[in-house]
Amino acid sequence: MTGAPVRQRFRLLHCPVDGVAGFDDPRYDAIRADPPPGCAVEEVGGYFALRCERSGARLLDAVAEVCGEVRTRYGLLMTDLGIEKLWEWSADGPDGWGAEIVGQLLLMAAERGEQLGYGVDDLVRFLRTATGRGDPDGRRGLDELIAACEAVNGPADPQAVAAKRDRLAGPVLPARPHP
């Protein structure tokens, strides 16, 4: 469970894996002219960055909100929280250094997964499966959701349920030889 929103401070950089655009790149003109609320544009090591102070129950909540706004409004996937030593670790709670490292890794996974053809649902399914928190295809969670909805609204449409199951299961990936 998350707590009441607090002011979270963080820096987001646009560091695309396909190359450095540079702070003065024209693709940043729109966001430079109208940055998200609570954020200011700055240059960090030649990269375009936003220094933000936003409300969020936890750090990752605030980061996700800003990233979503930037992607929707400007078409940019912010990919970096400025963490240089990802192998370091700190178990200092959901708003500290450790949370920034986790956020950095998740942002990198979002960008790099997308370039490989993985969608958000694929990444969520991977995390749920890898942590033992759900079936590989997400069906257990769907069954619970359907049961709860049917308790309130009556029987679910079997065709809609089948379509949702197919979507959650996703394509079966071919086996790859281990390098």
Secondary structure as the mmCIF struct_conf table of DSSP 4:
data_model
#
loop_
_struct_conf.conf_type_id
_struct_conf.id
_struct_conf.beg_label_comp_id
_struct_conf.beg_label_asym_id
_struct_conf.beg_label_seq_id
_struct_conf.end_label_comp_id
_struct_conf.end_label_asym_id
_struct_conf.end_label_seq_id
STRN STRN1 VAL A 6 HIS A 14
TURN_TY1_P TURN_TY1_P1 VAL A 17 ASP A 18
TURN_TY1_P TURN_TY1_P2 PHE A 23 ASP A 24
HELX_RH_3T_P HELX_RH_3T_P1 PRO A 26 TYR A 28
HELX_RH_AL_P HELX_RH_AL_P1 ASP A 29 ALA A 33
BEND BEND1 ASP A 34 ASP A 34
HELX_LH_PP_P HELX_LH_PP_P1 PRO A 35 PRO A 36
TURN_TY1_P TURN_TY1_P3 PRO A 37 GLY A 38
STRN STRN2 CYS A 39 VAL A 44
TURN_TY1_P TURN_TY1_P4 GLY A 45 GLY A 46
STRN STRN3 TYR A 47 GLY A 56
BEND BEND2 ALA A 57 ARG A 58
HELX_RH_AL_P HELX_RH_AL_P2 LEU A 59 TYR A 74
STRN STRN4 ASP A 80 ASP A 80
BEND BEND3 GLU A 84 GLU A 84
TURN_TY1_P TURN_TY1_P5 LEU A 86 TRP A 87
TURN_TY1_P TURN_TY1_P6 PRO A 94 ASP A 95
BEND BEND4 GLY A 96 GLY A 96
HELX_RH_AL_P HELX_RH_AL_P3 TRP A 97 LEU A 116
TURN_TY1_P TURN_TY1_P7 GLY A 117 GLY A 117
HELX_RH_AL_P HELX_RH_AL_P4 VAL A 120 ALA A 130
TURN_TY1_P TURN_TY1_P8 THR A 131 GLY A 132
BEND BEND5 ARG A 133 GLY A 134
TURN_TY1_P TURN_TY1_P9 PRO A 136 ASP A 137
BEND BEND6 GLY A 138 GLY A 138
HELX_RH_AL_P HELX_RH_AL_P5 ARG A 139 ASN A 153
BEND BEND7 PRO A 155 PRO A 155
HELX_LH_PP_P HELX_LH_PP_P2 ALA A 156 ASP A 157
HELX_RH_AL_P HELX_RH_AL_P6 PRO A 158 ALA A 169
HELX_LH_PP_P HELX_LH_PP_P3 PRO A 171 ALA A 175
#
